[in-house]
């Protein structure tokens, strides 16, 4: 499917969502819409795998037969279904029984079956508890099929669901819905809901063009980026993963076999479920990722609370787009937390450095971390200044990238990307000032592929360019004038110097102009005198 068709599919689904949600809050309707798209993907993938597994035994039904082939096979081979499901778990990693397949659900919606709502509830519970080898408890916890937002009575809710599912099925029918296609449609819808939802919705979504920068940077050799893309990332962490778009983008950059395992953490329960669905919908097997629901700042993920230094998990690459200047309330004991004790606690008014230090703590010695933060972390004083100074003195800040304003749904402020390494070779910091390199949009500015390529290439080869990038030695950053302030404009100013003015040349030109004015006045007065009119003053 071409990029244009991908966009058309996404727009078709968005139009359906816009038309059907009525008075329902966009965030609420998003959960229904994306859940049904997820069910469609799981079903299509499973039925295709079942057809391959059963071969000639897979039932061929006529065009007017509305049953699903698997339901026909199950009815005729009841003694073999257990073995079939065991085989499917080994090959596809999950099972969906015939009544819960998308094609079965769509047929129930088409005929306005009164049991649709009940079947959906049972199907969602089956997917959460039984479908996968690893259970996905609460995957559909935010989808309340009994909500009055769907209708006041059970028949009303059933009718509303029939309409939604029928319209989605119609919208998808004209497109070739491979896993990649549905994954792209899912991402498109998440982006559209984020754009329409303002600041709150934008917190869980990193714009694609910003995500591309982080992904391409961590995909390069961590110690010597000039060597090009690394062959493999054993482990990838996003500790504020939102809907999972950023880690999926890294996976896309590395290839489906380029990452050993993906780890993510998300505090918001709705977004956590979106991320899990997003992983599966993009073909990431349940054994290839682990998303944890919990608070990153309090570090309540048991895996990361390991006290034995030899067993603390470390990651080859860490990427993150945490909430900007998040207010937090660290306890007194947190000052002794292994993540913070060597640097100090971030202030209550802004947890930016707390997020950074969390991810940095779990980075491998030869790993690379990219994180999106507000510009304030580069120059604010107090506790943040102390943390920033320590990171710089220890040689951990590799690159500072300044981005244009108004790139994010959640804020219009310009932000920066920090690239950090525990073992950094150059004894300088690369500053890239890309603040004026963007394509202006009506609601949101964007970066083109050329803008992205320029940033990544500048990082990769540590290139210097007037008014764009510069390698700044630590001696300059630490001198009395700068005092570990990383404000980008101190080192790479985009201001253009005023042209030098030759005063002697300007004076000569003005004299010549004055002489021409006087000559023209004399000539004009001769005409006025002949006409008997008042003369111009000399």
C-alpha positions in Angstrom: 0.0 0.0 0.0 1.3 3.4 -1.0 1.8 6.3 1.5 -1.1 8.0 -0.1 -3.4 5.0 0.5 -2.1 4.7 4.1 -3.2 8.3 4.6 -6.5 7.7 2.9 -7.2 4.8 5.2 -6.4 6.8 8.3 -8.5 9.7 7.1 -11.4 7.3 6.3 -11.3 5.9 9.8 -10.9 9.3 11.4 -14.0 10.5 9.5 -15.9 7.5 10.8 -14.8 8.4 14.3 -15.7 12.0 13.9 -19.2 11.2 12.6 -20.1 8.4 15.0 -18.9 9.7 18.3 -21.7 12.3 18.5 -21.7 13.9 22.0 -19.2 11.3 23.3 -15.8 12.7 24.5 -13.1 12.2 21.8 -10.9 10.4 24.3 -13.6 7.9 25.2 -14.5 7.2 21.6 -10.8 6.8 20.8 -10.7 3.8 23.1 -13.6 2.0 21.3 -12.2 2.9 17.9 -8.7 1.7 18.5 -9.9 -1.5 20.4 -11.9 -2.5 17.4 -9.0 -1.8 15.0 -6.9 -4.0 17.3 -9.4 -6.8 17.3 -9.5 -6.6 13.5 -5.7 -7.0 13.3 -5.6 -9.9 15.7 -8.4 -11.7 13.9 -7.0 -11.1 10.4 -3.5 -12.3 11.4 -4.9 -15.3 13.3 -7.2 -16.4 10.4 -4.4 -16.1 7.9 -2.1 -18.2 10.1 -4.9 -20.8 10.7 -5.4 -21.1 6.9 -1.7 -21.8 6.5 -1.7 -24.3 9.4 -4.8 -26.2 8.2 -3.9 -26.1 4.5 -6.5 -28.0 2.4 -8.5 -28.7 5.5 -9.3 -25.0 5.9 -13.0 -24.6 4.8 -13.7 -22.8 1.6 -17.0 -21.0 1.9 -19.2 -19.5 -0.7 -19.6 -15.7 -1.1 -23.1 -15.8 0.5 -22.0 -17.9 3.5 -21.6 -15.5 6.4 -20.0 -18.0 8.7 -16.3 -17.9 9.5 -14.2 -20.7 8.0 -12.8 -21.4 11.5 -16.2 -21.8 13.1 -17.1 -24.4 10.4 -13.8 -26.2 11.1 -14.3 -26.1 14.9 -17.8 -27.6 14.5 -16.5 -30.5 12.4 -13.3 -31.2 14.3 -14.2 -30.7 18.0 -11.8 -33.4 19.1 -8.8 -31.7 17.4 -9.4 -28.1 18.6 -7.2 -28.3 21.7 -4.2 -29.6 19.7 -4.9 -27.0 17.0 -4.9 -24.2 19.6 -1.7 -25.5 21.2 0.0 -25.4 17.8 -1.3 -21.9 17.1 0.1 -20.7 20.4 3.5 -22.0 19.4 3.4 -20.4 16.0 1.4 -17.2 16.4 1.7 -16.8 20.2 -2.1 -16.4 20.7 -5.5 -17.9 20.0 -8.8 -16.3 19.2 -11.8 -18.6 19.2 -14.3 -18.4 16.3 -17.1 -16.4 18.1 -14.7 -13.6 19.0 -13.2 -13.1 15.6 -13.7 -9.8 13.9 -15.6 -11.4 11.0 -18.0 -13.0 13.5 -18.5 -9.7 15.3 -19.1 -7.8 12.1 -21.8 -10.3 11.0 -23.5 -9.9 14.4 -23.4 -6.2 13.9 -24.8 -6.5 10.4 -27.9 -8.4 11.5 -28.3 -6.2 14.6 -27.8 -9.3 16.9 -29.0 -8.5 20.4 -26.1 -10.6 21.9 -23.4 -8.5 20.3 -22.5 -6.5 23.4 -22.4 -9.7 25.5 -20.2 -11.4 22.9 -17.8 -8.5 22.8 -17.5 -8.5 26.6 -16.7 -12.2 26.6 -14.3 -11.9 23.7 -12.3 -9.1 25.3 -12.1 -11.0 28.5 -10.9 -14.1 26.6 -8.2 -12.0 24.9 -7.0 -10.6 28.2 -7.0 -13.8 30.2 -6.6 -16.7 27.8 -5.6 -15.7 24.2 -1.9 -15.1 24.9 0.8 -17.2 26.7 1.5 -14.0 28.7 -1.8 -12.7 30.1 -2.7 -9.1 29.2 -4.8 -8.3 32.3 -6.8 -5.1 32.0 -6.0 -4.6 28.3 -9.6 -3.4 27.7 -10.1 -2.0 31.1 -10.9 1.5 29.8 -13.5 0.2 27.4 -16.8 0.3 29.3 -19.3 -1.5 27.1 -22.0 -0.8 29.8 -21.4 2.9 29.7 -24.4 5.1 29.3 -22.2 7.1 26.9 -23.1 4.4 24.4 -26.8 4.5 25.3 -29.1 4.5 28.3 -30.5 1.0 27.8 -28.8 -2.3 26.8 -30.6 -2.3 23.5 -29.5 1.3 22.8 -25.9 0.4 23.6 -26.1 -2.7 21.5 -27.5 -0.7 18.6 -24.8 1.9 18.9 -22.1 -0.7 18.9 -23.7 -2.4 15.8 -23.5 0.9 14.0 -19.9 1.7 15.0 -18.6 -1.8 14.0 -20.5 -1.9 10.7 -19.1 1.5 9.7 -15.6 0.6 10.6 -15.9 -2.7 8.6 -17.2 -0.7 5.6 -14.4 1.8 5.9 -11.7 -1.0 6.0 -13.3 -3.1 3.3 -11.9 -1.2 0.3 -8.3 -1.3 1.7 -5.8 -4.1 1.8 -5.4 -4.4 5.5 -2.0 -6.0 6.2 -0.5 -5.8 9.7 1.7 -2.9 8.6 -1.4 -1.1 7.1 -3.5 -1.5 10.2 -0.5 -0.5 12.4 0.0 2.7 10.4 -3.8 3.4 10.6 -3.6 2.9 14.4 -0.7 5.4 14.6 -2.5 7.9 12.4 -5.6 7.8 14.6 -3.5 8.2 17.7 -2.0 11.2 16.1 -5.3 12.7 15.1 -6.8 12.1 18.6 -3.7 13.7 20.1 -4.0 16.7 17.8 -7.7 17.1 18.6 -7.3 16.6 22.3 -4.9 19.5 23.0 -2.3 19.4 25.8 -3.7 16.4 27.7 -3.9 14.1 24.7 -0.6 15.3 23.3 1.3 14.0 26.4 1.2 10.4 25.2 2.3 11.0 21.6 5.6 12.0 20.1 5.3 13.6 16.6 6.7 11.3 14.0 9.4 13.7 12.8 10.8 14.2 16.3 10.6 10.5 16.9 12.6 9.9 13.8 15.5 12.0 15.1 15.8 10.1 18.4 15.4 6.7 16.6 18.1 7.4 13.9 20.5 8.6 16.6 20.2 5.6 18.8 20.4 3.3 15.8 23.9 4.5 15.1 27.0 3.0 16.6 26.9 4.3 20.2 30.6 4.9 20.6 31.6 5.9 17.1 28.5 7.1 15.1 30.7 7.6 12.0 30.7 3.8 11.6 27.0 4.0 10.7 24.1 1.9 12.0 24.8 -0.7 14.6 23.9 -4.3 13.8 21.7 -5.0 16.8 20.3 -3.4 20.0 19.9 -6.1 22.7 17.6 -4.1 24.9 15.7 -0.8 24.4 14.0 1.1 27.2 11.4 4.0 27.1 10.5 4.8 30.7 7.7 7.2 29.7 6.5 5.3 26.6 3.0 6.8 26.2 1.3 5.0 23.3 4.6 3.3 22.3 5.1 5.2 19.1 8.7 6.2 19.9 10.0 2.7 20.7 8.1 1.3 17.7 9.9 3.9 15.6 13.3 2.7 16.9 12.2 -0.9 16.0 11.2 0.3 12.5 14.6 1.9 12.1 16.5 -1.2 13.3 14.3 -3.7 11.5 12.0 -6.3 13.1 15.0 -8.5 14.1 17.2 -5.6 15.1 16.1 -5.4 18.7 16.4 -8.2 21.3 13.6 -7.0 23.6 11.7 -3.8 24.1 10.9 -2.4 27.6 8.5 0.4 28.3 6.8 2.0 31.3 3.7 4.1 31.5 1.8 5.6 34.4 -1.5 6.4 32.7 -3.6 3.3 32.6 -5.4 4.2 29.3 -2.1 5.0 27.6 -0.5 1.9 29.0 -3.2 -0.2 27.3 -2.8 1.7 24.1 0.9 0.9 24.1 0.3 -2.8 24.6 -2.2 -2.9 21.8 0.2 -0.9 19.6 3.0 -3.4 20.2 0.9 -6.4 19.2 -0.7 -4.6 16.3 2.7 -3.9 14.8 3.6 -7.5 14.9 5.8 -7.4 18.1 5.3 -10.8 19.7 4.3 -10.9 23.4 7.7 -12.5 24.2 9.5 -9.6 22.5 8.3 -6.7 24.7 7.4 -5.9 28.3 5.3 -2.8 29.2 4.9 -2.0 32.9 2.1 0.1 34.4 3.6 2.2 37.1 5.3 5.4 38.2 8.8 6.0 36.8 9.8 8.6 39.4 9.0 6.3 42.4 10.6 3.4 40.5 7.9 0.9 41.3 8.8 -1.5 38.6 10.2 -4.6 40.5 12.6 -5.4 37.7 14.3 -2.1 38.1 14.4 -2.2 41.9 17.1 -4.9 41.9 19.6 -4.2 44.8 22.3 -6.5 43.6 24.6 -4.3 41.4 25.6 -7.3 39.3 21.9 -8.0 38.5 20.6 -4.5 37.9 19.2 -4.4 34.3 21.1 -2.2 31.9 20.0 -1.2 28.4 21.8 -0.6 25.2 19.6 2.3 24.3 17.2 4.5 26.2 14.8 6.9 24.6 12.2 9.1 26.2 9.7 12.0 25.8 8.6 12.5 29.5 6.1 15.1 30.5 7.7 18.6 30.5 8.4 20.3 33.8 6.2 17.8 35.7 5.6 18.7 39.3 6.6 16.0 41.7 7.0 15.5 45.5 10.1 13.5 46.3 10.4 12.1 49.8 13.4 12.7 51.9 14.6 9.2 51.4 14.8 9.7 47.7 18.0 11.6 48.2 19.6 8.2 48.9 18.0 6.6 45.9 20.8 5.0 43.7 19.5 6.9 40.7 19.9 10.3 42.3 22.4 10.2 45.2 25.4 11.1 43.0 23.7 14.1 41.4 21.0 15.4 43.8 17.2 15.6 43.5 15.5 17.6 40.9 13.3 20.4 42.3 9.7 19.8 43.0 8.7 22.4 40.4 10.2 20.4 37.5 11.0 16.6 37.4 12.9 16.9 34.1 16.3 15.9 35.6 14.7 13.2 37.7 13.4 11.5 34.5 16.8 12.0 32.9 18.7 10.5 35.8 16.3 7.6 36.0 17.0 6.6 32.4 20.7 7.3 32.6 21.1 5.1 35.7 19.9 2.1 33.7 22.0 2.8 30.6 24.9 0.4 29.8 28.4 1.8 29.9 28.6 1.7 26.1 25.0 2.6 25.5 23.3 5.8 24.2 20.4 7.8 25.6 18.2 10.4 23.8 15.7 12.4 25.7 13.4 15.3 24.9 13.3 18.1 27.5 12.3 21.7 27.8 15.0 24.3 27.2 15.0 25.3 30.9 17.1 22.3 31.8 20.0 23.9 29.9 20.2 27.0 32.0 18.0 27.0 35.1 19.9 27.4 38.4 19.6 25.8 41.8 19.4 22.0 42.0 19.2 21.7 38.2 22.4 23.7 37.8 24.2 21.3 40.2 22.9 18.2 38.4 23.8 19.7 35.0 27.3 20.6 36.2 28.0 17.1 37.5 26.8 15.5 34.3 29.1 17.8 32.3 32.1 17.4 34.6 31.7 13.6 34.3 31.6 13.9 30.5 28.2 12.4 30.0 26.5 15.1 27.9 27.4 14.4 24.3 25.1 16.5 22.2 22.5 19.3 22.7 20.0 19.7 19.9 17.7 22.7 19.9 14.4 22.2 18.0 11.9 24.8 16.6 8.9 25.9 18.6 5.4 24.6 18.2 6.3 21.0 17.1 4.3 19.3 19.8 0.6 18.9 20.5 1.2 19.4 24.2 3.1 22.6 24.1 4.2 25.4 21.8 7.5 26.0 23.5 10.8 25.0 21.7 12.3 21.9 23.2 15.7 20.2 23.0 17.1 16.8 22.6 20.0 15.7 24.9 22.2 12.8 23.8 23.9 11.2 26.8 26.6 8.5 27.1 28.5 7.1 30.1 31.6 6.6 28.1 31.9 9.5 25.7 35.0 9.9 23.5 35.1 13.6 22.5 36.1 16.1 25.1 33.6 18.6 23.9 29.8 19.0 23.6 28.2 19.3 20.1 25.6 22.0 19.9 23.1 21.9 17.0 20.8 24.9 16.7 18.0 23.8 14.4 15.5 26.3 15.8 15.0 28.1 12.5 15.0 25.0 10.3 11.4 23.8 9.9 8.3 23.9 7.7 5.6 26.2 9.1 2.1 24.8 9.5 -1.2 26.3 10.4 -1.6 24.6 13.8 1.7 22.8 14.2 5.2 23.3 12.7 6.9 20.2 11.2 10.3 18.9 10.2 10.9 17.6 6.7 13.0 14.6 5.9 15.8 17.0 4.9 15.7 18.8 8.2 15.9 15.4 10.0 18.7 14.2 7.8 20.7 17.4 8.5 20.4 17.0 12.2 21.3 13.3 12.3 24.2 13.8 9.9 25.6 16.7 11.9 25.4 14.5 15.0 26.9 11.5 13.3 30.0 13.3 11.9 30.1 16.1 14.6 30.1 18.6 11.8 30.4 22.3 12.4 28.6 24.9 10.4 28.2 28.7 11.0 24.9 29.6 12.7 23.9 25.9 12.9 26.4 23.7 14.8 29.6 23.8 16.8 31.8 21.6 18.9 32.4 23.5 22.1 35.3 22.5 24.3 34.7 21.8 28.0 37.1 24.6 28.9 34.7 27.1 27.3 31.6 25.6 28.9 33.2 25.6 32.3 34.8 29.1 32.2 33.6 32.0 34.4 31.6 33.5 31.6 29.5 30.4 30.9 29.7 28.5 34.2 28.2 25.2 32.8 25.2 27.1 31.3 24.2 25.2 28.1 21.9 27.8 26.6 22.4 27.0 23.0 22.5 30.6 21.7 25.6 31.2 23.9 27.5 28.9 21.6 25.6 28.8 18.3 23.8 32.1 17.6 21.5 32.2 14.6 21.7 36.0 14.6 23.2 37.5 11.5 25.7 40.3 11.9 24.8 43.7 10.6 26.7 44.5 7.3 29.7 46.8 7.8 29.0 50.4 6.7 31.7 52.4 4.8 30.9 55.9 6.1 33.1 57.6 3.6 31.4 55.9 0.7 28.0 56.7 2.2 29.0 60.4 2.6 30.2 60.6 -1.0 26.9 59.1 -2.2 24.8 61.6 -0.2 26.8 64.5 -1.6 26.2 63.3 -5.1 22.5 62.9 -4.4 22.3 66.4 -2.9 24.0 67.9 -6.0 21.6 66.1 -8.3 18.6 67.5 -6.3 20.0 71.0 -6.5 20.5 70.8 -10.3 17.0 69.4 -10.8 15.6 72.2 -8.7 17.3 74.9 -10.7 16.0 73.4 -14.0 12.5 73.0 -12.6 12.5 76.6 -11.4 13.3 77.8 -14.9 10.0 76.2 -16.1 8.1 77.7 -13.2 9.5 81.2 -13.9 8.3 81.0 -17.6 4.8 80.0 -16.4 4.7 82.8 -13.8 4.4 80.4 -10.9 6.2 80.5 -7.5 9.7 79.0 -7.5 10.8 76.1 -5.4 13.0 77.1 -2.4 16.7 76.4 -3.0 
